[in-house]
Every structure is written in structure tokens, then in C-alpha cells.
């Protein structure tokens, strides 16, 4: 029997305490009380209720998928709006969920227009049992044309003003859901802080057109003979989400808790968000594609990761990767790596040769005999492309080179304080 202490996965995001950091994002999987209770039974720690607001009418069709070379979808698009279910029904179900699952987090997403509407809906949501509120300032379609959603999220002044209303009327933590459809996320996070937010969640979906039906000559998803831009999500948006989460986490003047969202498909994705500063993580697309039980592997994977790395509590790992996120001018230009090909595991496909010659720096060449390509280390710049295209895990590694030069950044070089190593990969 193992004597290792089991890590504590309890999450505290802006004062919202949940059994673990895995929350369902506000979306179709959180459209009803029955769904959320089944999700909690499956292991989810919290759920953000599908956005409440004034009654709307949704369209048909609503969803679109992006597939790459016949693989499982990597991107997802939706043109669905907020809940189309009666407000009273939602509030009644919120109360029932909290009664039956008092230790789980129920966060209610809200989107209305006027100050009085915000005041009324905030009170009614809290009276129903909401543990926290999420202000939807991110929806990039339908609602923004009405002056809500991303129309608010893209304007720091409106963000701050409406957040201040919510902070004034709320007795539970307020999260502001930020839109990624901006040039720089930091001013928008700071605006939420000025308004009195207890934390932020990001990213919401990215304005997009998922594709075009080339026979009907209409964008997808098609509604009769037309379509519109929708919100892009799924694994393909994860790099954008990580960047924005990290940008806020490293901003000294920000300092609020973050609920990370965007392309989280497994426990590794969740760990990356947590290491870059997220106190909780929200999942939508993966659940839509595979169901609530995906959380089982996420919980198991996070638990094992924490155990292997000596983390007893979640807060010990939050933001551990933030110090490693810097500006380009602060990177060590004298750090050097070269590609090494394992002759045992190499299958001789020559994918690295093609990629290097046509897309990189022409330093990997076909073998003169045998199957293993030859790396010209004098020309290799360590770009990693060969490793990326190699179909055999671990066959190509990037080995550090001891070149005798002290670490040096571009900023130090420009200030005359450092010497740079000679360039490689510059062909005569």
C-alpha cells in the first residue's frame, strides 16, 4: 500500500471554492439543472450556468466543425446565443442544484443591458443560490449587435462601468469573462479590476467563420440560404488562450484570480493553464464532443502530476510557469541547440529532410547509405521543425550545445553589455 499523501485538488478561484479546479464553461453542457447534476455526479467541481438574460430565439443550424486532414475536429464554431429557456425555470433549477450539491460550485453567467436589469438579475441569481457570477462580456455574435457581449468586452470604459454595477449589487464573487477579440488583453483585465471584479475568466470564443459550403456557396453553419460569423473554440484556440492568460498573470498591476478557458481537452492542457496562472479551468468543447466523463481522466491525470512533482495543494503550482514567460528581447541569444536523430528508432521516412530543406535551414540531408538522415550541426539552428514533423516520438531531440559564450540578450547586446555567438544557417 502506497504511503504517499494524495494531493488536495480543492480549488479557490476568487473566493469560489470547489472540490477540484474543473468547471464546465457556460455553454450548451450547462443549459439545465439536470445536465449540471449529471456533470457533478461525473466528477466536475463546478459549472458556469448557460448565460441568463432577456428571452431570445436561437437559430437552426448552430454548430460547425473544423477537421484537419480527416482527423477528429480541432476547431468548433457556434452561432447559438444565450439560454432560450424561461428565466424562472433556470432560477428554479439553480436552487435545486445547490440544494442537492451544496459543496459544488454553481456560477451563474449573466448578460443584460440596463443598470436596473443587472441589479434585478444579480439579486435573483444570488437568491437562487449562486456561489458566484460571471459577467458575459465576450459573446462575439448576435448579442454584440445588440450592444452586449463583446461590444462591452472590447470597450474598457463599458467593461469597468458594468463591472462596477455588478460589484455594487453582488454579495458573491464576480468574475468578468473577457473577449479575445482585442489587440491586447491586459487593458481589459485592468478595466475589470478597476470596476471591482473579484477575478476574470478567459478566453471567450473568437469571432470566426468556420468554413464555406462550396456547393451551396454559403458559409457554415447554414441557416436557410445564409450564415454569420460565430464563436471559435476547441483545441485550436488553446495557444491563443494560454497567451492571454499568461499576459494577465504576469502583469504586476493586475493580480486577480483567473479562471482559464480555451481548448482544454485533457489533464495536460489543464496543467498548462494552471502553471500559467489559472486558479480554475473551464471546459466546453471537449464535453460537447465526448461527454461529461472526460473529467475522470482530467482528475486522475492532475492528481498523478501533482504527486509526481511534489505538489500537495493546488495553490502550490498556480503560476509556476509565469516567471518563464518573458519578452523576446530578454531571451538568451547565446543558448544553442542542434538536432540529434536516434538511429535505432528512426524509420527512414525522410520527413525531416523534406521539412528542413523546403521549410527551414537546409541542414538535414538524405543518408549516403542506410536509412538515417545526416544532420550538419555546423548549419543546424535548432529550429525544432524536424522534431515537430517526425512521426516517431522521441526519435529526434534538441541537444544543448556548450559553445563557450556567456548568456546574452538582445537588450544587453544593444546596450553594449554582451557579445553574441556567430550566426548559423546563413548560406553563402
C-alpha positions as CSV (number, residue, x, y, z in Angstrom):
1,X,0.0,0.0,0.0
2,X,1.4,3.4,-1.0
3,X,2.3,5.8,1.8
4,X,2.2,8.8,-0.5
5,X,-0.1,11.6,0.5
6,X,-2.9,12.2,-2.0
7,X,-2.8,15.8,-3.3
8,X,-5.6,18.1,-2.4
9,X,-7.3,19.2,-5.6
10,X,-9.6,21.8,-3.8
11,X,-9.7,25.0,-5.9
12,X,-10.3,28.5,-4.7
13,X,-10.9,30.9,-7.6
14,X,-11.7,34.4,-6.4
15,X,-13.4,33.0,-3.3
16,X,-15.4,30.4,-5.2
17,X,-14.3,27.1,-3.5
18,X,-14.9,23.8,-5.4
19,X,-13.8,20.2,-4.9
20,X,-11.5,20.4,-7.9
21,X,-10.5,23.1,-10.5
22,X,-12.5,21.5,-13.3
23,X,-15.6,23.6,-14.2
24,X,-18.0,23.4,-17.1
25,X,-17.9,26.6,-19.1
26,X,-21.1,28.5,-19.8
27,X,-22.5,26.7,-22.9
28,X,-24.9,24.0,-24.1
29,X,-23.5,21.5,-21.5
30,X,-24.8,23.8,-18.7
31,X,-28.1,24.6,-20.2
32,X,-30.2,22.9,-17.5
33,X,-30.2,21.7,-13.9
34,X,-30.5,18.0,-15.0
35,X,-27.3,18.4,-17.1
36,X,-25.3,20.1,-14.4
37,X,-26.3,17.5,-11.7
38,X,-25.2,14.7,-14.1
39,X,-22.0,16.5,-14.6
40,X,-21.4,16.8,-10.8
41,X,-22.1,13.1,-10.5
42,X,-19.4,12.5,-13.1
43,X,-16.8,14.5,-11.0
44,X,-16.9,18.1,-12.2
45,X,-16.1,20.5,-9.4
46,X,-18.1,23.5,-10.7
47,X,-20.3,24.7,-13.5
48,X,-21.0,28.1,-15.1
49,X,-24.7,28.2,-15.9
50,X,-25.5,29.0,-19.5
51,X,-25.9,32.8,-19.7
52,X,-29.2,34.2,-18.4
53,X,-30.7,37.3,-19.8
54,X,-33.8,38.6,-21.7
55,X,-35.6,35.9,-23.7
56,X,-34.1,35.2,-27.2
57,X,-34.8,33.0,-30.1
58,X,-32.0,30.7,-31.3
59,X,-31.4,29.5,-34.9
60,X,-31.0,26.2,-36.7
61,X,-28.4,25.1,-37.6
62,X,-26.0,26.3,-34.9
63,X,-22.7,24.4,-34.8
64,X,-19.8,23.9,-37.2
65,X,-16.6,21.9,-37.0
66,X,-13.1,22.2,-38.4
67,X,-11.3,18.9,-39.3
68,X,-7.7,18.7,-40.3
69,X,-6.8,16.0,-42.9
70,X,-9.7,13.8,-41.9
71,X,-8.8,13.8,-38.2
72,X,-11.1,14.4,-35.2
73,X,-12.2,18.0,-35.1
74,X,-9.7,20.5,-33.9
75,X,-11.9,23.6,-34.1
76,X,-15.5,24.2,-33.3
77,X,-17.8,27.1,-34.1
78,X,-21.2,28.1,-32.8
79,X,-23.7,30.8,-33.6
80,X,-26.0,29.9,-30.6
81,X,-26.9,32.7,-28.3
82,X,-27.7,32.7,-24.6
83,X,-30.3,30.5,-23.0
84,X,-33.6,30.4,-24.7
85,X,-35.3,28.8,-21.6
86,X,-37.6,30.8,-19.3
87,X,-35.7,32.7,-16.6
88,X,-38.0,31.4,-13.9
89,X,-37.2,27.8,-15.0
90,X,-33.5,28.5,-14.8
91,X,-33.7,30.1,-11.4
92,X,-35.7,27.2,-10.0
93,X,-33.2,24.7,-11.3
94,X,-30.3,26.7,-9.9
95,X,-31.9,26.5,-6.5
96,X,-32.5,22.7,-6.8
97,X,-28.9,22.0,-7.9
98,X,-27.5,24.0,-5.0
99,X,-29.8,22.2,-2.6
100,X,-28.6,18.8,-3.8
101,X,-25.0,19.6,-4.4
102,X,-24.0,22.2,-1.7
103,X,-20.3,21.6,-2.0
104,X,-20.1,22.1,-5.7
105,X,-19.7,25.5,-7.4
106,X,-22.6,27.0,-9.3
107,X,-21.6,30.1,-11.0
108,X,-24.3,32.0,-13.0
109,X,-23.4,33.7,-16.2
110,X,-25.3,36.9,-16.9
111,X,-25.9,39.3,-19.8
112,X,-28.4,42.1,-19.9
113,X,-28.3,45.8,-20.9
114,X,-29.5,48.4,-18.3
115,X,-28.4,49.0,-14.8
116,X,-31.8,48.0,-13.4
117,X,-31.7,44.8,-15.4
118,X,-28.3,43.9,-13.9
119,X,-29.5,44.8,-10.4
120,X,-32.6,42.6,-10.7
121,X,-30.9,39.6,-12.3
122,X,-28.0,39.7,-9.9
123,X,-30.3,39.6,-6.9
124,X,-32.5,36.9,-8.3
125,X,-29.4,34.7,-9.2
126,X,-27.9,35.1,-5.7
127,X,-31.3,34.4,-4.1
128,X,-31.4,31.2,-6.1
129,X,-28.1,30.1,-4.6
130,X,-25.4,31.2,-7.0
131,X,-21.9,30.8,-5.5
132,X,-20.5,33.4,-7.9
133,X,-21.4,35.4,-11.0
134,X,-19.7,35.5,-14.4
135,X,-20.4,38.7,-16.5
136,X,-20.5,37.6,-20.1
137,X,-18.5,40.4,-21.9
138,X,-17.3,38.0,-24.6
139,X,-20.1,36.7,-26.8
140,X,-18.9,37.6,-30.4
141,X,-22.1,37.1,-32.3
142,X,-25.8,38.1,-32.1
143,X,-25.6,39.7,-28.7
144,X,-22.8,42.1,-29.6
145,X,-25.0,43.6,-32.3
146,X,-27.4,44.5,-29.5
147,X,-24.8,46.3,-27.5
148,X,-23.9,43.4,-25.2
149,X,-21.3,40.6,-25.1
150,X,-18.1,41.5,-26.9
151,X,-19.5,45.0,-27.6
152,X,-18.9,45.6,-23.9
153,X,-15.8,43.5,-23.6
154,X,-14.0,45.4,-26.3
155,X,-14.6,48.8,-24.6
156,X,-12.7,49.1,-21.3
157,X,-14.9,52.0,-20.2
158,X,-18.1,49.9,-20.6
159,X,-16.3,46.9,-19.0
160,X,-15.4,49.0,-15.9
161,X,-18.8,50.6,-15.6
162,X,-20.9,47.5,-15.8
163,X,-18.5,45.6,-13.6
164,X,-18.9,48.3,-11.0
165,X,-22.7,47.9,-11.1
166,X,-22.3,44.2,-10.5
167,X,-19.7,44.7,-7.7
168,X,-22.1,47.1,-6.0
169,X,-25.1,44.8,-6.2
170,X,-23.5,41.4,-5.7
171,X,-22.8,39.7,-2.3
172,X,-20.9,36.8,-4.0
173,X,-17.7,36.8,-6.1
174,X,-17.9,38.5,-9.5
175,X,-15.9,37.1,-12.5
176,X,-15.6,39.1,-15.7
177,X,-15.5,36.9,-18.8
178,X,-13.1,38.6,-21.2
179,X,-13.3,38.6,-25.0
180,X,-10.2,37.6,-27.0
181,X,-11.3,39.8,-29.9
182,X,-9.0,42.6,-28.9
183,X,-5.4,43.6,-29.6
184,X,-4.1,43.4,-26.1
185,X,-5.9,41.6,-23.2
186,X,-4.2,43.5,-20.4
187,X,-6.1,46.8,-20.5
188,X,-9.4,44.9,-20.4
189,X,-8.3,42.9,-17.4
190,X,-7.2,46.1,-15.7
191,X,-10.6,47.7,-16.5
192,X,-12.4,44.7,-14.8
193,X,-10.2,45.2,-11.8
194,X,-10.9,48.9,-11.6
195,X,-14.6,48.1,-11.7
196,X,-14.3,45.9,-8.7
197,X,-14.2,42.4,-10.2
198,X,-13.0,39.6,-7.9
199,X,-11.5,37.8,-10.8
200,X,-11.7,37.2,-14.6
201,X,-12.3,34.2,-16.8
202,X,-10.8,33.9,-20.3
203,X,-10.9,33.4,-23.1
204,X,-14.4,33.6,-24.6
205,X,-14.8,32.5,-28.2
206,X,-13.0,34.1,-31.2
207,X,-15.1,35.7,-33.9
208,X,-14.8,33.5,-36.9
209,X,-16.3,31.8,-40.0
210,X,-15.7,28.0,-39.7
211,X,-15.9,27.3,-43.4
212,X,-17.9,27.6,-46.6
213,X,-20.2,25.1,-48.3
214,X,-18.6,25.2,-51.7
215,X,-21.6,23.6,-53.4
216,X,-24.2,25.8,-51.9
217,X,-21.8,28.7,-51.8
218,X,-22.9,29.7,-48.3
219,X,-20.8,29.9,-45.1
220,X,-21.3,27.2,-42.4
221,X,-23.3,26.6,-40.3
222,X,-26.0,27.3,-42.7
223,X,-29.4,28.9,-41.7
224,X,-31.5,28.5,-44.9
225,X,-29.5,30.4,-47.5
226,X,-27.3,32.5,-45.1
227,X,-24.9,32.2,-42.2
228,X,-23.0,34.6,-40.0
229,X,-19.8,34.8,-38.0
230,X,-19.7,32.8,-34.8
231,X,-17.6,31.9,-31.9
232,X,-14.5,29.7,-32.5
233,X,-13.3,27.3,-29.8
234,X,-11.8,23.9,-29.3
235,X,-8.2,22.6,-29.2
236,X,-7.1,25.0,-32.0
237,X,-7.6,28.1,-29.8
238,X,-5.6,26.9,-26.8
239,X,-2.3,28.7,-27.8
240,X,-4.2,32.0,-28.0
241,X,-5.9,31.4,-24.7
242,X,-2.6,30.4,-23.0
243,X,-1.0,33.6,-24.2
244,X,-3.8,35.8,-22.9
245,X,-4.0,34.0,-19.5
246,X,-0.2,34.3,-19.2
247,X,-0.2,38.0,-20.2
248,X,-2.6,38.9,-17.4
249,X,-0.9,36.6,-14.8
250,X,2.5,38.2,-15.3
251,X,1.1,41.8,-15.3
252,X,2.1,43.2,-11.8
253,X,-0.7,45.7,-11.8
254,X,-3.4,43.1,-12.3
255,X,-3.1,40.5,-9.6
256,X,-6.6,39.0,-9.7
257,X,-7.5,35.3,-9.8
258,X,-8.0,33.8,-13.3
259,X,-10.4,31.0,-14.5
260,X,-8.7,29.7,-17.6
261,X,-10.7,28.7,-20.7
262,X,-9.9,27.7,-24.3
263,X,-9.2,24.4,-25.9
264,X,-8.7,22.4,-22.7
265,X,-9.1,18.7,-23.8
266,X,-7.2,16.7,-21.2
267,X,-5.3,17.0,-17.9
268,X,-2.1,18.2,-19.6
269,X,-3.9,21.2,-21.0
270,X,-5.4,21.9,-17.6
271,X,-1.9,21.7,-16.0
272,X,-0.5,24.2,-18.6
273,X,-3.3,26.7,-17.8
274,X,-2.7,26.3,-14.0
275,X,1.0,26.7,-14.3
276,X,0.4,29.9,-16.3
277,X,-1.7,31.4,-13.5
278,X,-5.2,29.9,-13.7
279,X,-6.9,29.0,-10.4
280,X,-9.6,27.0,-12.1
281,X,-10.1,25.7,-15.7
282,X,-13.3,25.7,-17.7
283,X,-14.2,23.1,-20.4
284,X,-16.8,23.2,-23.1
285,X,-16.0,21.8,-26.5
286,X,-14.4,18.5,-25.3
287,X,-17.6,17.8,-23.3
288,X,-19.8,18.6,-26.3
289,X,-17.8,16.1,-28.3
290,X,-17.1,13.4,-25.7
291,X,-19.5,13.8,-22.8
292,X,-19.1,14.6,-19.1
293,X,-17.0,11.6,-18.2
294,X,-13.9,13.2,-19.7
295,X,-13.4,14.8,-16.3
296,X,-12.4,11.4,-14.8
297,X,-9.2,11.3,-16.8
298,X,-8.6,15.0,-16.0
299,X,-8.9,14.4,-12.3
300,X,-6.7,11.3,-12.4
301,X,-4.1,13.0,-14.6
302,X,-3.8,16.1,-12.5
303,X,-3.6,14.1,-9.3
304,X,-0.7,12.0,-10.6
305,X,1.0,15.1,-11.9
306,X,0.8,16.8,-8.6
307,X,2.0,13.7,-6.8
308,X,5.0,13.2,-9.1
309,X,6.0,16.9,-8.8
310,X,5.6,17.1,-5.0
311,X,2.6,19.4,-5.0
312,X,0.3,18.8,-2.0
313,X,-2.1,21.6,-2.8
314,X,-3.3,23.2,-6.0
315,X,-2.2,26.7,-5.0
316,X,1.5,25.5,-4.9
317,X,1.5,25.0,-8.6
318,X,-0.6,28.0,-9.7
319,X,1.6,30.4,-11.8
320,X,4.8,28.4,-11.5
321,X,5.5,28.9,-15.3
322,X,4.8,32.7,-15.2
323,X,8.4,33.7,-14.5
324,X,9.5,31.8,-17.6
325,X,7.1,33.9,-19.8
326,X,9.2,36.9,-20.9
327,X,9.6,39.4,-23.8
328,X,11.7,38.3,-26.9
329,X,14.3,40.9,-26.0
330,X,15.0,39.1,-22.7
331,X,15.7,35.7,-24.3
332,X,19.3,34.2,-24.2
333,X,20.6,34.6,-27.8
334,X,23.6,32.6,-27.0
335,X,21.7,29.5,-25.9
336,X,22.1,26.9,-28.7
337,X,20.7,23.5,-29.6
338,X,21.1,21.1,-32.5
339,X,19.0,18.2,-33.8
340,X,20.0,14.7,-32.8
341,X,18.5,11.7,-34.6
342,X,18.3,8.4,-32.8
343,X,19.5,5.8,-35.3
344,X,17.6,2.9,-33.6
345,X,14.1,4.4,-33.6
346,X,14.5,6.3,-37.0
347,X,12.3,4.6,-39.6
348,X,13.9,6.4,-42.5
349,X,10.8,8.2,-43.7
350,X,12.9,11.3,-44.6
351,X,10.1,13.7,-43.4
352,X,12.7,15.7,-41.5
353,X,14.8,16.0,-44.7
354,X,11.9,17.4,-46.7
355,X,10.8,19.8,-43.9
356,X,14.3,21.1,-43.3
357,X,15.1,21.6,-47.0
358,X,11.8,23.2,-48.0
359,X,10.7,24.9,-44.8
360,X,13.7,25.5,-42.7
361,X,17.5,25.8,-42.9
362,X,18.8,23.0,-45.2
363,X,20.9,21.3,-42.6
364,X,19.4,17.7,-42.6
365,X,20.4,15.7,-45.7
366,X,19.5,12.3,-47.1
367,X,21.7,9.4,-46.0
368,X,24.5,8.3,-48.3
369,X,23.9,4.8,-47.1
370,X,21.3,3.3,-44.7
371,X,18.1,5.0,-43.7
372,X,19.1,7.6,-41.1
373,X,19.4,11.2,-42.3
374,X,22.5,13.2,-41.6
375,X,22.4,16.4,-39.5
376,X,25.0,19.1,-40.4
377,X,25.4,20.5,-37.0
378,X,27.5,23.4,-38.3
379,X,24.4,24.7,-40.1
380,X,21.7,23.5,-37.7
381,X,20.0,26.4,-35.9
382,X,17.9,24.3,-33.6
383,X,14.6,25.4,-35.0
384,X,12.7,22.3,-33.9
385,X,10.8,21.7,-37.2
386,X,12.4,18.3,-37.8
387,X,11.2,17.2,-34.3
388,X,7.7,18.5,-35.0
389,X,7.3,16.6,-38.3
390,X,8.9,13.4,-37.1
391,X,6.3,10.6,-36.8
392,X,8.3,8.7,-34.1
393,X,8.0,10.1,-30.6
394,X,11.5,10.8,-29.1
395,X,13.4,9.9,-32.3
396,X,14.6,13.5,-32.8
397,X,15.8,15.5,-29.8
398,X,17.2,19.0,-29.5
399,X,20.5,18.8,-27.7
400,X,22.0,21.8,-25.9
401,X,25.4,22.9,-27.2
402,X,28.2,24.2,-25.0
403,X,29.5,26.9,-27.3
404,X,31.6,28.8,-24.7
405,X,29.6,32.0,-24.9
406,X,28.0,33.6,-21.8
407,X,24.2,34.2,-21.8
408,X,23.3,37.3,-23.7
409,X,20.0,39.0,-24.5
410,X,19.2,41.4,-27.3
411,X,18.6,44.2,-24.8
412,X,22.1,43.6,-23.3
413,X,23.7,43.4,-26.7
414,X,22.1,46.7,-27.8
415,X,23.4,48.3,-24.6
416,X,26.9,47.1,-25.4
417,X,26.9,44.7,-22.4
418,X,27.2,41.4,-24.2
419,X,28.7,39.5,-27.1
420,X,26.6,37.3,-29.4
421,X,27.8,34.0,-30.8
422,X,28.3,33.7,-34.6
423,X,25.2,33.2,-36.6
424,X,24.5,29.7,-38.1
425,X,22.3,28.7,-41.0
426,X,23.5,31.7,-43.2
427,X,24.3,30.1,-46.5
428,X,26.7,31.8,-48.9
